[in-house]
Amino acid sequence: MKSIISTMLATALLMTATASLGFSEYDKSLYSVGASAGDTESVAYFMTIEPLSQNCRYNVIYIEKPQSLRRVLYANILTAKSSNLQIRRLEYEIKDGLCYASLIEIR
C-alpha cells in the first residue's frame, strides 16, 4: 500500500514539474516591443535590457492570453516603452522553452 501511494505521489510531482512553471522578475527595463500578425492569430512580445533569471528562447517574453487581457498587457508594455518606465514586476510562465507573460506591472 505504501509503495502504491509513493508511486502515485511521485507521478503527481513529476506531472507538476513538467507543467508550466511560474517565475517573477523585478525592475526590468524594456529593450524592444513588437507585434506580429498571422493569418489566424496575432502575437505581441517584448525583450528586457537586463537578463531574466530564466532562459527564455530568443530572450523574448510573449503576450499570449485571451484577447481582452492580451490588449491590457500589451498596453502596459507600450506605455512603459513610450514613457521610458521600468517594469516593476513581471510574472511569466515557460512552456516548451518559450516565455509567456501573465502579469506586467510598470512604475
MARBA-3410 file (N, C-alpha, C, O; in Angstrom, 1 decimal):
107
0.8,-1.2,0.0,0.0,0.0,0.0,0.9,1.3,0.0,0.6,2.2,-0.7 ~ 1.9,1.3,0.8,2.8,2.4,0.9,3.5,2.6,-0.5,3.7,3.8,-0.9 ~ 3.9,1.6,-1.2,4.5,1.7,-2.5,3.6,2.3,-3.5,4.0,3.1,-4.4 ~ 2.3,1.9,-3.4,1.3,2.5,-4.4,1.2,4.0,-4.1,1.1,4.8,-5.1 ~ 1.0,4.4,-2.9,0.9,5.8,-2.5,2.1,6.5,-2.9,2.1,7.7,-3.5
3.3,6.0,-2.7,4.6,6.6,-3.1,4.7,6.8,-4.6,5.1,7.8,-5.0 ~ 4.2,5.8,-5.3,4.3,5.9,-6.8,3.3,6.9,-7.3,3.6,7.7,-8.2 ~ 2.1,7.0,-6.7,1.1,8.0,-7.1,1.6,9.4,-6.8,1.5,10.3,-7.6 ~ 2.3,9.6,-5.6,2.8,10.9,-5.2,3.9,11.3,-6.2,4.0,12.4,-6.6 ~ 4.8,10.4,-6.5,5.9,10.6,-7.4,5.4,11.0,-8.8,5.9,11.9,-9.4
4.4,10.3,-9.2,3.8,10.6,-10.5,3.2,12.0,-10.5,3.3,12.8,-11.5 ~ 2.5,12.4,-9.5,1.8,13.7,-9.3,2.9,14.8,-9.3,2.7,15.8,-10.0 ~ 4.0,14.6,-8.6,5.1,15.5,-8.6,5.7,15.7,-10.0,6.1,16.8,-10.4 ~ 5.9,14.6,-10.7,6.5,14.6,-12.0,5.6,15.4,-12.9,6.1,16.2,-13.7 ~ 4.3,15.2,-12.9,3.4,15.9,-13.7,3.4,17.4,-13.4,3.3,18.2,-14.3
3.5,17.7,-12.2,3.6,19.1,-11.8,4.9,19.7,-12.3,4.8,20.9,-12.8 ~ 5.9,19.0,-12.2,7.2,19.5,-12.7,7.3,19.7,-14.2,8.0,20.6,-14.6 ~ 6.6,18.9,-14.9,6.6,19.1,-16.4,5.6,20.1,-16.9,5.6,20.5,-18.0 ~ 4.7,20.5,-16.0,3.7,21.6,-16.4,4.5,22.9,-16.5,5.6,23.0,-16.0 ~ 3.8,23.9,-16.9,4.4,25.2,-17.0,4.7,25.8,-15.6,3.9,25.6,-14.7
5.8,26.4,-15.4,6.2,26.9,-14.1,6.1,28.5,-14.1,6.3,29.1,-15.2 ~ 5.8,29.0,-13.0,5.6,30.5,-12.9,6.9,31.1,-12.3,7.4,30.6,-11.3 ~ 7.3,32.2,-12.8,8.5,32.9,-12.4,8.2,34.4,-12.2,7.3,34.9,-12.9 ~ 8.9,35.1,-11.4,8.8,36.5,-11.1,10.1,37.2,-11.4,11.2,36.7,-11.0 ~ 10.0,38.4,-11.9,11.2,39.3,-12.2,10.8,40.6,-11.7,9.7,41.0,-11.6
11.8,41.4,-11.3,11.6,42.8,-10.8,12.6,43.8,-11.4,13.7,43.4,-11.7 ~ 12.1,45.0,-11.6,12.9,46.1,-12.0,13.7,45.8,-13.3,14.9,45.7,-13.3 ~ 12.9,45.7,-14.4,13.5,45.4,-15.7,13.2,46.6,-16.6,12.1,47.2,-16.6 ~ 14.2,46.9,-17.5,14.0,48.0,-18.5,13.7,47.3,-19.8,14.2,46.3,-20.1 ~ 12.8,48.0,-20.6,12.4,47.4,-21.9,13.5,47.7,-22.9,14.0,48.8,-23.0
13.8,46.7,-23.7,14.8,46.9,-24.8,14.0,47.1,-26.1,14.3,48.0,-26.8 ~ 13.0,46.2,-26.3,12.2,46.4,-27.5,10.8,45.8,-27.3,10.6,44.9,-26.4 ~ 9.9,46.3,-28.1,8.5,45.8,-28.0,8.0,45.6,-29.5,8.4,46.3,-30.4 ~ 7.2,44.5,-29.7,6.8,44.3,-31.0,5.5,43.5,-31.1,5.0,43.0,-30.1 ~ 5.0,43.3,-32.3,3.8,42.6,-32.5,3.9,42.0,-33.9,4.5,42.6,-34.8
3.3,40.8,-34.1,3.3,40.1,-35.4,1.9,39.6,-35.6,1.2,39.0,-34.7 ~ 1.4,39.8,-36.8,0.1,39.3,-37.2,0.2,38.2,-38.2,0.9,38.2,-39.2 ~ -0.5,37.1,-37.8,-0.5,35.9,-38.6,-1.8,35.8,-39.3,-2.7,36.7,-39.2 ~ -2.1,34.7,-40.1,-3.3,34.6,-40.8,-4.5,34.4,-39.8,-5.6,34.9,-40.1 ~ -4.3,33.7,-38.7,-5.4,33.4,-37.8,-5.2,34.1,-36.4,-6.2,34.2,-35.7
-4.0,34.4,-36.1,-3.8,35.0,-34.7,-2.6,36.0,-34.8,-1.7,35.8,-35.5 ~ -2.7,36.9,-33.9,-1.6,37.9,-33.7,-0.9,37.6,-32.4,-1.5,37.0,-31.4 ~ 0.4,38.0,-32.3,1.1,37.8,-31.0,1.9,39.1,-30.7,2.5,39.7,-31.6 ~ 1.9,39.5,-29.5,2.8,40.6,-29.0,3.9,40.1,-28.2,3.8,39.0,-27.6 ~ 5.0,40.8,-28.2,6.2,40.3,-27.4,7.1,41.5,-27.0,6.9,42.6,-27.5
8.0,41.3,-26.1,8.9,42.3,-25.7,10.2,41.6,-25.2,10.2,40.4,-24.9 ~ 11.3,42.4,-25.1,12.5,42.0,-24.6,13.0,43.0,-23.5,12.7,44.2,-23.6 ~ 13.7,42.5,-22.5,14.3,43.4,-21.5,15.8,43.6,-21.7,16.5,42.8,-22.3 ~ 16.3,44.8,-21.2,17.7,45.0,-21.3,18.4,44.1,-20.3,19.4,43.4,-20.7 ~ 18.0,44.1,-19.1,18.6,43.2,-18.1,18.2,41.7,-18.4,17.1,41.4,-18.8
19.2,40.8,-18.1,18.8,39.4,-18.3,17.8,38.9,-17.4,17.7,39.4,-16.2 ~ 17.0,38.0,-17.8,16.0,37.3,-17.0,16.7,36.2,-16.2,17.7,35.7,-16.6 ~ 16.1,35.8,-15.1,16.7,34.8,-14.2,16.5,33.4,-14.9,17.2,32.5,-14.6 ~ 15.6,33.3,-15.8,15.3,32.0,-16.5,15.7,32.2,-18.0,15.7,33.3,-18.5 ~ 16.0,31.0,-18.6,16.3,31.1,-20.0,15.0,31.0,-20.9,14.3,30.0,-20.9
14.8,32.1,-21.5,13.6,32.2,-22.4,14.2,32.2,-23.9,15.1,32.9,-24.2 ~ 13.6,31.3,-24.7,14.1,31.2,-26.1,14.1,32.6,-26.7,13.1,33.3,-26.7 ~ 15.1,32.9,-27.4,15.3,34.2,-28.1,15.3,35.4,-27.1,15.3,36.5,-27.6 ~ 15.3,35.2,-25.8,15.2,36.2,-24.8,14.0,37.1,-25.0,14.0,38.3,-24.7 ~ 12.9,36.5,-25.4,11.6,37.2,-25.7,10.6,36.7,-24.7,10.5,35.5,-24.4
9.8,37.6,-24.2,8.6,37.3,-23.5,7.4,37.6,-24.4,7.2,38.7,-24.9 ~ 6.6,36.6,-24.6,5.4,36.7,-25.4,4.2,37.0,-24.6,4.1,36.6,-23.4 ~ 3.2,37.7,-25.2,2.0,38.0,-24.5,0.9,37.2,-25.2,0.5,37.5,-26.3 ~ 0.5,36.1,-24.6,-0.5,35.2,-25.2,-1.5,34.9,-24.2,-1.4,33.9,-23.4 ~ -2.5,35.6,-24.1,-3.7,35.4,-23.2,-4.9,35.6,-24.0,-4.9,36.0,-25.2
-6.1,35.4,-23.4,-7.3,35.8,-24.1,-7.2,37.2,-24.6,-6.6,38.1,-24.0 ~ -7.9,37.5,-25.7,-7.7,38.8,-26.4,-7.8,40.0,-25.5,-7.1,41.0,-25.6 ~ -8.8,40.0,-24.6,-9.1,41.2,-23.8,-7.9,41.4,-22.8,-7.5,42.6,-22.6 ~ -7.4,40.4,-22.2,-6.2,40.5,-21.3,-5.0,40.8,-22.1,-4.1,41.6,-21.6 ~ -4.8,40.2,-23.3,-3.6,40.5,-24.1,-3.5,42.0,-24.4,-2.4,42.5,-24.4
-4.7,42.6,-24.7,-4.7,44.0,-25.0,-4.2,44.9,-23.8,-3.4,45.8,-24.0 ~ -4.7,44.5,-22.6,-4.3,45.2,-21.4,-2.8,45.1,-21.2,-2.1,46.0,-20.9 ~ -2.3,43.8,-21.2,-0.8,43.6,-21.0,0.0,44.4,-22.0,1.0,45.0,-21.7 ~ -0.4,44.3,-23.3,0.3,45.0,-24.4,0.3,46.5,-24.2,1.3,47.2,-24.4 ~ -0.9,47.0,-23.7,-1.0,48.5,-23.5,0.0,48.9,-22.4,0.6,49.9,-22.5
0.1,48.0,-21.3,1.1,48.3,-20.3,2.5,48.4,-20.8,3.3,49.3,-20.5 ~ 2.9,47.5,-21.7,4.2,47.4,-22.3,4.4,48.6,-23.1,5.5,49.3,-23.1 ~ 3.5,49.0,-24.0,3.6,50.2,-24.8,3.7,51.4,-24.0,4.5,52.3,-24.4 ~ 2.9,51.6,-23.0,3.0,52.7,-22.1,4.4,52.8,-21.4,5.0,53.9,-21.4 ~ 4.9,51.7,-21.0,6.2,51.7,-20.3,7.3,52.1,-21.3,8.2,52.9,-21.0
7.3,51.5,-22.5,8.3,51.8,-23.5,8.2,53.3,-24.0,9.3,53.9,-24.0 ~ 7.0,53.8,-24.3,6.9,55.2,-24.8,7.2,56.2,-23.7,7.6,57.3,-24.0 ~ 7.0,55.8,-22.4,7.2,56.8,-21.3,8.6,56.5,-20.6,8.9,57.2,-19.6 ~ 9.4,55.6,-21.1,10.7,55.3,-20.6,10.5,54.8,-19.1,11.3,55.2,-18.3 ~ 9.5,54.0,-18.8,9.3,53.5,-17.5,9.8,52.1,-17.4,10.0,51.4,-18.4
10.0,51.6,-16.2,10.5,50.3,-16.0,9.4,49.3,-15.7,8.3,49.7,-15.2 ~ 9.6,48.1,-15.9,8.7,47.0,-15.5,9.1,46.8,-14.0,10.2,46.3,-13.7 ~ 8.1,47.1,-13.1,8.4,46.9,-11.7,8.3,45.4,-11.3,9.1,44.9,-10.6 ~ 7.3,44.7,-11.9,7.1,43.3,-11.6,6.6,42.6,-12.9,5.7,43.1,-13.5 ~ 7.2,41.5,-13.2,6.9,40.7,-14.3,6.7,39.3,-13.9,7.6,38.7,-13.2
5.6,38.7,-14.2,5.4,37.3,-13.9,5.2,36.6,-15.2,4.5,37.1,-16.1 ~ 5.8,35.4,-15.4,5.7,34.7,-16.6,5.8,33.2,-16.4,6.3,32.7,-15.4 ~ 5.3,32.5,-17.4,5.4,31.0,-17.4,6.3,30.6,-18.6,6.4,31.3,-19.6 ~ 6.9,29.4,-18.4,7.7,28.9,-19.5,7.0,27.6,-20.0,6.7,26.7,-19.3 ~ 6.7,27.6,-21.3,6.2,26.4,-22.0,7.0,26.1,-23.2,7.1,26.9,-24.1
7.6,24.9,-23.2,8.5,24.5,-24.3,9.6,25.5,-24.6,9.9,25.7,-25.8 ~ 10.1,26.1,-23.6,11.2,27.0,-23.8,10.8,28.4,-24.1,11.7,29.3,-24.1 ~ 9.5,28.6,-24.4,9.1,30.0,-24.7,8.4,30.6,-23.4,7.8,29.9,-22.6 ~ 8.6,31.9,-23.2,8.1,32.6,-22.0,6.9,33.4,-22.3,6.9,34.1,-23.4 ~ 5.9,33.3,-21.5,4.6,34.0,-21.7,4.3,34.8,-20.5,4.2,34.2,-19.4
4.1,36.1,-20.7,3.7,37.0,-19.5,2.3,36.7,-19.0,1.4,36.4,-19.8 ~ 2.2,36.7,-17.7,0.9,36.6,-17.1,0.6,37.8,-16.2,-0.6,38.1,-15.9 ~ 1.6,38.6,-15.9,1.4,39.9,-15.1,2.5,40.9,-15.5,3.7,40.5,-15.5 ~ 2.1,42.1,-15.8,3.1,43.1,-16.1,2.7,44.4,-15.3,1.6,44.9,-15.5 ~ 3.5,44.8,-14.4,3.3,46.0,-13.6,4.4,47.0,-13.9,5.6,46.7,-13.8
4.0,48.2,-14.2,5.0,49.2,-14.5,5.1,50.3,-13.5,4.1,50.4,-12.7 ~ 6.2,51.0,-13.4,6.3,52.1,-12.4,6.6,53.3,-13.1,6.7,54.4,-12.5
END
